[in-house]
């Protein structure tokens, strides 16, 4: 049985992939003609092909792991469906009176937005070793506990990055000193990924860097994980005005945001077009690898302060920013916006987006195949979001949600900050500073693990000014 979120999520992923990476009509590939130039009939046919390819790959992985979904009744007849929900014409989802989206996962679980039903979970203790002993000092954290947590993430959740990834060579492809009314210099850069081992896959790493035109020396840089148009010009200008450089990275060219593209991109290149094994990397880990190669490049860029390079992402790219920060300690500061399940929100907490939704056929490609074992089996998952945050400690981390972004579960994100705070404190830093959820627009930025729940929806634009205040204090920058 297909996951009920599949169609909506896959369609959105495919549109983004087409816009930024291109796709062919003959077979599913990561490079192609402009999706926007297709006729409605071609677009429908293509979407159906993508849906079928992604569903087939998901099913192959389920079969590898000997996993089966439940046989469920029709949605309208499901006795577990919350009774107050209504359907909308043209949608397979259900909605409550406030407009929240409800879906039923392939494991039979319905979306929940009631706090009463969200508290039945137990979190793993980030400061208890697998042998049951407590972590008493930083040395034990670095030598024993952190490697335990990281290994769980690599083998069970996001997948292992191959050891023999190809060389990447960056080339400047153009500059423009007239952007933002002459306030910035825009430089286009292309990362060429050596694909000699499998020429059919042609991933690349396109980067656009903006620097203040009046910079007197090396400046801090925020790398924004990005995968769709339009370019966030307002955000770029805000950072430029604050004296920062900005780099926008096109993740779709590294790896398509769809299960239909796993035989291409950097994942397909490494597997020579074959199917993944269950412990191999998913799309978020592939993007994180590409982002580390971008960091390699900027560490040699004389316009950039190599000790002040941060990473930011929103939504699925917020999930990516967290993972990238956990995997590569060179990221000096991390900002994850509205990242939801398998990002900053607690995974075992049933609220909004859940493990089931990510394990469904529309999003599973972000993760290792092994992650599918935890669909409908949340208690068995060995880690939770507070431990992903703990892998970033003691570096500064800024987590944000929105009051109207129920799917992203901002309270679950805050609770994960609370759960990660003991690790920050063990390492001599300051955690989030409270166990009480702050009021909307109250910024908890006095410590090294910061949180803000903005008044509004699924956006990051409202939090950039607060991030700059947080980062300037962390980096001891002059205002």
C-alpha positions in Angstrom: 0.0 0.0 0.0 1.4 3.4 -0.9 2.0 6.0 1.8 -0.6 8.7 1.5 2.0 11.5 1.6 3.8 10.0 -1.4 2.1 11.8 -4.3 2.3 15.3 -2.7 5.8 15.0 -1.5 7.2 13.4 -4.6 5.6 15.9 -6.9 7.1 18.8 -4.9 10.5 17.1 -4.9 10.3 16.4 -8.7 9.4 20.0 -9.5 12.4 21.2 -7.5 14.7 18.6 -9.1 13.5 19.6 -12.6 13.9 23.3 -11.9 17.5 23.0 -10.6 18.9 19.9 -12.2 16.8 19.1 -15.2 15.3 15.7 -16.3 14.8 13.7 -19.4 11.6 12.2 -20.6 13.0 8.9 -22.1 14.4 7.6 -18.8 14.7 8.9 -15.3 17.8 11.0 -15.2 19.2 13.9 -13.2 20.0 16.1 -16.2 17.4 17.2 -18.7 15.3 19.6 -20.7 13.5 22.4 -18.9 10.5 21.1 -17.0 8.6 24.3 -17.4 8.7 23.9 -21.2 6.7 20.6 -21.1 3.1 20.5 -22.1 0.6 19.7 -19.4 0.3 16.2 -20.9 4.1 15.7 -21.0 4.3 16.9 -17.4 1.6 14.5 -16.2 3.3 11.6 -18.0 6.6 12.5 -16.6 5.3 12.8 -13.1 3.7 9.4 -13.4 6.9 7.9 -14.6 8.8 9.5 -11.7 6.2 8.3 -9.2 6.4 4.8 -10.5 10.3 4.8 -10.5 10.5 6.1 -6.9 7.8 3.7 -5.7 9.6 0.8 -7.3 13.0 1.7 -5.7 11.3 2.1 -2.3 9.7 -1.3 -2.6 13.0 -2.9 -3.6 14.5 -1.6 -0.4 11.5 -2.7 1.7 12.0 -6.2 0.1 15.7 -6.2 0.9 14.9 -5.6 4.5 11.9 -8.0 4.5 9.6 -5.3 5.6 5.9 -5.2 4.8 3.2 -2.6 5.3 -0.1 -3.3 7.0 -3.3 -4.0 5.0 -5.3 -0.9 5.8 -8.9 0.0 5.2 -9.9 2.9 2.9 -9.2 6.3 4.4 -12.8 7.2 4.7 -13.5 3.9 6.6 -10.6 4.0 8.9 -11.8 3.8 12.5 -8.5 5.4 13.7 -9.0 8.5 11.6 -9.7 11.6 13.8 -13.4 12.2 13.5 -13.3 15.9 13.0 -11.4 15.8 9.7 -12.7 16.7 6.3 -11.4 16.1 2.8 -10.7 18.7 0.1 -11.4 18.3 -3.6 -8.3 17.3 -5.5 -6.4 16.1 -2.4 -5.8 12.7 -0.8 -5.1 14.4 2.5 -7.5 15.3 5.3 -7.8 18.6 7.1 -9.0 20.0 10.4 -11.0 23.2 11.0 -7.8 25.2 11.3 -6.4 23.9 8.0 -3.8 21.5 9.4 -2.9 18.7 7.1 -3.5 15.1 8.3 -2.2 12.0 6.5 -2.2 8.4 7.3 1.2 6.6 7.0 1.6 3.3 5.4 2.0 1.9 8.9 -1.5 3.1 9.8 -0.6 6.1 12.0 -2.4 9.4 11.5 -0.9 12.8 11.9 -1.4 14.2 15.4 -1.5 17.9 16.5 -2.8 17.3 20.1 -0.2 17.7 22.8 -2.1 15.2 24.9 -1.2 12.5 22.4 2.4 13.6 21.9 4.0 12.8 25.2 4.2 9.0 25.2 7.9 8.6 24.3 11.3 8.0 26.0 14.4 9.6 24.8 17.8 8.0 24.7 20.3 9.7 27.1 23.1 11.3 25.1 25.3 11.1 28.2 24.9 7.3 28.9 27.2 4.9 27.1 25.7 1.8 25.5 27.2 -0.2 28.3 25.1 1.7 30.8 27.8 3.8 32.3 27.4 7.6 32.6 29.6 10.1 30.6 31.3 12.1 33.3 33.8 14.2 31.3 34.6 15.6 27.9 37.2 13.0 27.2 34.7 10.2 27.5 32.3 12.1 25.3 34.8 12.6 22.5 36.4 9.1 22.7 33.4 6.9 23.4 29.9 8.4 23.5 30.1 10.7 20.5 31.5 7.9 18.2 28.6 5.6 19.4 26.0 8.1 18.5 27.6 9.0 15.2 27.9 5.3 14.2 24.2 4.8 14.9 23.4 7.8 12.6 25.7 6.5 9.9 24.6 2.9 9.8 20.9 3.2 10.7 19.7 6.7 9.8 21.5 8.7 7.1 23.9 6.1 5.7 27.6 5.9 5.4 29.5 8.2 3.0 31.8 6.1 0.8 35.5 6.4 1.6 36.7 6.7 -2.0 34.6 9.6 -3.2 35.9 11.4 -6.3 38.0 14.5 -6.6 36.2 17.8 -7.0 37.8 20.7 -8.9 36.2 24.1 -8.6 36.4 26.7 -11.5 35.2 30.3 -11.5 32.7 30.8 -14.4 32.0 34.5 -14.1 31.8 37.6 -11.9 29.4 40.6 -11.7 30.1 43.6 -9.6 26.8 45.3 -10.3 24.5 43.1 -8.2 22.4 44.5 -5.3 22.8 48.0 -6.7 26.6 47.7 -6.6 26.8 46.5 -3.0 28.1 43.1 -3.8 30.3 41.1 -6.1 28.7 37.9 -7.4 30.9 35.1 -8.4 29.7 31.9 -10.2 31.7 28.8 -9.3 31.3 25.2 -10.6 32.5 22.1 -8.8 33.5 19.5 -11.4 33.1 16.0 -9.9 35.4 13.4 -11.5 33.0 10.8 -13.0 35.6 8.7 -14.8 34.5 5.6 -12.9 30.9 5.9 -14.2 30.5 8.5 -17.0 26.7 8.0 -17.2 26.4 10.0 -13.9 27.3 13.6 -14.2 26.8 15.3 -10.8 28.3 18.7 -10.2 28.3 21.4 -7.5 27.2 24.8 -8.7 27.9 27.6 -6.2 27.1 31.3 -6.3 29.1 33.5 -4.0 28.3 37.1 -3.0 30.8 39.3 -1.1 30.5 42.9 0.1 32.1 45.1 -2.5 33.6 47.4 0.2 35.1 44.6 2.4 38.5 45.6 3.8 39.6 42.0 4.4 38.4 38.4 4.8 34.7 38.3 6.0 32.5 35.6 7.6 30.5 33.4 5.2 27.2 31.7 5.4 26.7 28.8 3.0 23.0 28.5 2.3 21.8 25.0 1.3 19.4 25.7 -1.5 17.5 23.6 -4.0 14.8 25.7 -5.6 14.2 29.0 -7.3 14.0 31.9 -6.7 17.3 32.9 -5.3 16.7 34.4 -1.8 17.9 37.9 -2.7 16.4 39.6 0.3 18.3 37.3 2.6 21.5 37.7 0.6 21.2 41.5 0.8 20.6 41.4 4.6 23.8 39.4 5.1 25.8 41.6 2.7 24.6 44.7 4.6 25.8 43.1 7.8 29.3 42.6 6.3 29.0 38.9 5.6 29.5 36.9 2.4 26.9 34.4 1.2 27.2 31.3 -0.9 24.2 29.6 -2.5 24.7 25.9 -3.3 22.5 24.0 -5.8 22.0 20.7 -4.1 19.9 19.2 -7.0 23.0 19.1 -9.2 24.8 17.0 -6.6 21.9 14.5 -6.2 18.3 14.6 -7.3 15.8 15.1 -4.5 13.8 12.0 -5.5 14.1 8.2 -5.2 13.8 8.1 -8.9 17.3 9.6 -9.2 19.3 7.3 -6.9 21.0 5.6 -9.8 22.5 8.9 -10.9 24.0 11.9 -9.2 26.9 11.3 -6.8 25.1 8.2 -5.3 24.7 6.7 -8.7 28.2 7.5 -9.6 29.6 5.7 -6.5 27.3 2.7 -7.1 27.9 2.7 -10.9 24.2 2.9 -11.4 23.3 0.0 -9.2 20.8 -0.2 -6.3 21.8 1.0 -2.9 22.6 -1.4 0.0 20.6 -0.7 3.2 23.5 1.0 5.0 24.6 3.2 2.1 24.1 7.0 2.1 20.9 8.7 1.2 20.4 12.1 -0.4 20.9 14.2 2.7 24.3 12.6 3.3 25.2 13.0 -0.3 24.3 16.7 -0.2 26.3 17.0 3.0 29.3 15.5 1.3 29.0 18.1 -1.5 28.7 20.9 1.0 31.9 19.8 2.6 33.6 20.0 -0.7 32.3 23.6 -1.0 33.9 24.2 2.4 37.2 22.9 1.1 37.0 25.5 -1.6 36.1 28.4 0.6 38.9 27.6 3.1 41.2 28.6 0.3 39.3 31.8 -0.8 41.2 34.8 0.4 38.0 36.9 0.6 36.6 34.6 3.3 37.7 34.1 6.9 38.2 30.3 7.0 37.4 30.1 10.7 34.0 31.8 10.3 32.2 29.7 7.7 28.7 28.7 8.7 25.9 26.6 7.1 22.2 27.3 7.0 19.2 25.5 5.5 15.4 25.7 5.7 13.0 22.7 5.7 14.6 19.7 4.1 17.7 21.8 3.7 17.5 22.5 7.4 17.7 18.8 8.0 20.8 18.8 5.7 22.5 21.7 7.5 22.2 19.8 10.8 23.6 16.6 9.3 26.4 18.5 7.5 27.3 20.2 10.8 27.4 16.9 12.6 29.5 15.2 10.0 32.1 18.0 9.4 33.4 19.9 12.5 34.8 22.6 10.3 31.4 24.3 10.0 31.8 27.1 12.6 28.1 27.8 13.1 24.9 26.0 12.1 21.4 27.5 11.5 18.6 25.0 10.9 15.1 26.5 10.1 11.8 24.7 10.3 13.6 21.4 9.8 11.0 19.1 11.3 11.3 15.3 11.5 14.8 13.9 10.9 15.9 17.4 11.5 15.5 19.3 14.7 12.2 17.9 16.1 12.1 14.9 18.4 11.5 11.9 16.3 9.7 9.6 18.8 7.2 12.4 19.6 4.1 12.0 17.6 3.3 15.5 16.4 3.2 16.8 12.8 5.8 15.2 10.5 7.0 11.9 11.9 9.4 9.0 11.2 6.6 7.3 9.2 6.3 10.2 6.8 10.0 10.3 6.1 10.1 6.5 5.7 7.3 6.6 3.1 7.9 6.4 -0.6 8.0 10.2 -1.1 10.9 11.0 1.3 12.8 7.7 2.0 15.5 8.7 -0.5 16.8 11.3 2.0 17.9 8.4 4.3 19.7 5.1 4.4 17.7 2.1 3.5 18.1 0.9 7.1 15.9 3.8 8.2 12.9 2.1 6.8 13.0 -0.4 9.7 11.8 2.3 12.0 8.6 3.1 10.1 5.8 2.2 12.5 8.6 1.1 14.9 9.7 4.4 16.4 10.7 3.1 19.9 13.4 0.9 18.3 15.2 3.8 16.7 18.5 4.1 18.6 18.8 7.9 18.4 16.7 11.1 18.4 17.1 14.7 17.3 18.7 16.0 20.5 21.6 13.6 19.8 22.0 15.0 16.2 22.3 18.4 17.8 24.8 17.0 20.4 27.0 15.9 17.5 27.4 19.6 16.6 28.4 20.6 20.2 30.3 22.7 21.3 29.9 24.8 18.2 27.1 27.4 18.1 23.8 26.1 16.8 20.6 28.1 16.1 17.3 26.3 15.8 14.1 28.0 14.6 10.4 27.0 14.1 7.2 28.8 13.4 3.9 29.1 15.3 2.0 28.3 12.2 4.3 25.5 11.0 2.6 22.7 12.8 4.0 20.1 10.5 7.5 21.0 11.6 6.7 20.8 15.3 8.5 23.8 16.8 7.8 22.5 20.3 9.5 19.2 19.5 12.4 21.3 18.1 12.7 23.2 21.4 12.5 20.0 23.5 15.3 18.6 21.4 17.4 21.7 22.3 16.6 21.0 26.0 17.8 17.4 25.5 21.0 18.4 23.8 21.9 21.1 26.4 23.6 18.8 28.9 26.2 17.9 26.2 26.9 21.6 25.5 27.3 22.1 29.3 29.6 19.1 29.6 31.8 20.6 27.0 32.0 24.0 28.8 29.3 25.8 26.8 25.8 27.1 27.6 22.7 25.2 26.5 19.3 26.7 25.6 19.0 27.9 29.2 15.4 26.9 30.1 13.0 23.9 30.0 10.0 26.1 29.4 8.9 26.7 25.8 9.4 30.4 25.1 6.6 32.7 23.8 6.5 33.4 20.1 9.3 35.7 18.9 11.2 35.4 22.2 14.8 34.6 21.2 16.9 32.4 23.4 20.3 33.4 22.1 22.4 34.1 25.2 24.0 30.6 25.1 25.7 28.5 22.5 22.6 26.5 21.7 19.9 29.0 20.6 16.2 28.7 19.8 13.5 30.9 18.4 9.8 30.2 17.5 8.8 33.0 15.2 5.2 34.2 14.9 4.4 32.9 11.4 4.7 29.9 9.1 7.2 27.7 7.3 9.8 30.4 6.5 13.3 31.4 7.5 13.2 35.0 6.5 11.9 36.1 9.9 14.8 34.7 11.8 17.9 35.9 9.9 18.1 39.2 11.8 18.2 37.2 15.1 20.7 34.8 13.7 23.0 37.7 12.8 22.8 39.0 16.3 23.6 35.5 17.7 26.4 34.9 15.2 28.0 38.3 15.7 28.2 37.6 19.5 29.6 34.1 18.9 32.2 35.3 16.4 32.8 38.5 18.4 32.2 40.7 15.4 31.9 44.4 15.5 28.4 45.7 14.7 
